[in-house]
Every structure is written in C-alpha cells, then in structure tokens.
Amino acid sequence: MSIQLFKPKFRNEEIMEHIQECLDKGWTGLGYKTVEIENEWKKYTGLPNAHFVNSNTSGIHLACKILKDANKWNDGDEVITTPLTFVSSNHGIIYSNLHPVFADVDEYLCLDPESVERNITKKTRAVLFVGIGGNMGQFSKILHLCKKYNLKLILDAAHMSGTWFTQIVEGGSSLEHAGQGADVSVFSFQAVKNLPTADSGMICFKNEDYDQLARKLSWLGITKDTYQRSNDKGNYKWEYDLVDVGYKYHGNSIMASMALVGLKYLEEDNEMRRNICKMYDEGFSGSGVETIPLSDETTISSRHLYQIRVRNRNQTMEFLNNNDIFPGVHYRDNTNYKIYSYAKGNCPYSHKISEEVISLPLHLFLSKDNIQNVIEKVIKSTNI
Ligand SMILES: *Cc1c(COP(=O)(O)O)cnc(C)c1O
C-alpha cells in the first residue's frame, strides 16, 4: 500500500445525519446549517465574527476588497506578501487591483519581519501573513510592525484551524486561537485541510461592519439573504436593494454539515497529528535530516504539515516514490510563476528553501509502521 501525503478522515454517519436533516427540511443552501457552523466556529475560536464562504480563495478576495474599499485604498496600492504559499493567497490581492510585493521568509517559512519592514513604501497598505503548516512564525512582530506603520494585517489561516498561541496580557497570559489580533483571518475547509469538507472556508473580520459587508458581498451584493427573506412575514420577501456588485461566494448547508462534524473532532484529530509529528521528530533526531522548526510563538500547532529540508530533493523524491511514499512540496517560490516574475530575486532565502522543502505524509490513517517506514526511507534517501 502506498503512503500518500494527505488523506481526509470523514465521520460518514454523523455527516449523513446532518445532510439528511437538510434534505428533510428542503434547505441545502445559504442559512440554516451555515448559521450553525458560524456560531460554532466563533465559540471554538473566540473570534468575534465569522462568515462561512465557499473557499478560502473567495475569502481572501473578500478580505482584500473590503479592506480596500472601506479604507479608500487606490488601485495599485501595495500588499506585502510571501512567495512561499499556495497561489490563491496572492490571487486575492490581484483580484482587488492591489499589487503584491514579495518579502522573504524566515526559518519557520513565514514572513520575516525584517524583510517586511524593508519592503514598506508610501503605498503599502497591508501585510498578508501565511501560517505555513500551522506555524505562527514571528506573527507578534508582524503585528507590531502593522501597528507601527498603520497597516492592515490579513492572515491566510488556511493551515491554522486549531493553532493556538499564548498572548501576554496584563496580569497573566491567555491562550488564543490563530486569527486573534489580525484585522481579518481566512480559514480553509478544503478537502485536505485539517477540517476537511469538500470546499469551504471561514472569513473572520475583527470589525463587525466589515463582517456585515462580507455577508452582503458573498451573496451578490443583496442586502437581505434568502433565508432571512423566507422567514419574513408579509409580502415583501422579494424586495431588496443592490448597492454593490457582489459575488457568489457564500457557503451552503451541505458543506456546513460536513464542517459541523469536522469541528467536533478537530482537536482530537490535531492531537493525533501532533503525535505523528513527535514520532517524526524523534526518528530524525541525530540523523542529520533537517526539519522545519515551530516558532516559540506557536503554543499549540494544528500541524497541517511536517516539513524537512534536503539538499538533493529530486533524488530524495525519486527514492521515496520508488518506495511507495508520496510526499509533497509546499511551496514553489511564487516569483517563479510568470505573473509574479517581476519580483524574481527579491527573496533569495525563500527561493533557496523552496528548492529544498519536502512535506512528509501526514494524515490520520498512518500507522506506526508507516511512520517508521517513512523515517527510515527518508534517512536512507538523504544519504544517497
Ligand atoms: C489551501 C490553501 C488556500 C486555498 O484554500 P481553498 O479553500 O482551497 O480556496 C489558500 N492558502 C493556502 C496557504 C492554502 O494551503
């Protein structure tokens, strides 16, 4: 049996119960279960607002668009971002007619505060931070920079469902979910993420007015949603106004059904991921295999990824594939892509690291033997 990078675990029966309720009620769209998952997500994370959308990609677009319009940014204003991410983080900036400026990453593969500061110009309006694999990196320093230079902070939290950090507050400290402190954070519940559905996500604004705007823009700009309208008494259900051209970005009750069950098991599942990572850590200790560390700020990581660095990646990958082990690469340096090639050479460390990283198999179906096998083959392959 081959060992794959990801494999989602679904609790089929429980999901089916929720979906059955939707079908019985005759309600599969926006509203009903989407309201439930928003409330549950707020309860779980402690974030003040949450809107369920059809993907993280849509959410990042809404985040950029709403911050831009509300703060009267101009076309071409700059958002500092990372070249080490899935392409959709930066598409959201482009969709909004803003300009991605690439800064370098640190040893945690997250934006390096020093590089961010060096890239700030008069046109910089925001920083987009990605917590790779559930790593907080140096988030608090980025937050500090944003305050100092009056920039908005957008968190691509696609990997961070269940990542917690310790915030020092007066008279003690508190454990906070990733997203706290950012102006907006966007989670992904795509099929291989820690909380897998098929496609969906959550956009969480700090500001309640922006949350209301997100709700309106995710449903074509319509000022009253169908669920609300269907519960209206009287004859004015069809009467709504349009003041903005919105999008079709909201989530639906079938995806929400999957997410409600996934959320119930998220902590348990992440604990298992952490145990797998601990086995990897122990297996590689003293072997010469270089692993990507978690930053001190990462009190509890969701452990979406377990990444190592190798000098001879092609050979290593080939050897692993020949042994029925199929790891992944997160990510290719985005400035390698033609559309972002204007920034080529801006981020030398990201570029180097993107040629060396490998994400090892990490999912809930891995047995101890699987993990031992991966460890053994990785060590062997790096010594070829
Ligand atoms: C998966 C992912 C996304 C996109 O999420 P979707 O829900 O598939 O749109 C964005 N950013 C990162 C870092 C991701 O891993």
The ligand as a Gaussian input file, in Angstrom:
#p B3LYP/6-31G(d) Opt

LIG

0 1
 C       -5.483000      25.530000       0.542000
 C       -4.910000      26.874000       0.651000
 C       -5.577000      28.001000       0.178000
 C       -6.847000      27.923000      -0.624000
 O       -7.887000      27.345000       0.082000
 P       -9.235000      26.968000      -0.705000
 O      -10.213000      26.778000       0.401000
 O       -8.952000      25.740000      -1.475000
 O       -9.589000      28.110000      -1.576000
 C       -5.014000      29.245000       0.393000
 N       -3.846000      29.386000       1.026000
 C       -3.163000      28.323000       1.491000
 C       -1.866000      28.553000       2.206000
 C       -3.656000      27.035000       1.303000
 O       -2.965000      25.976000       1.714000

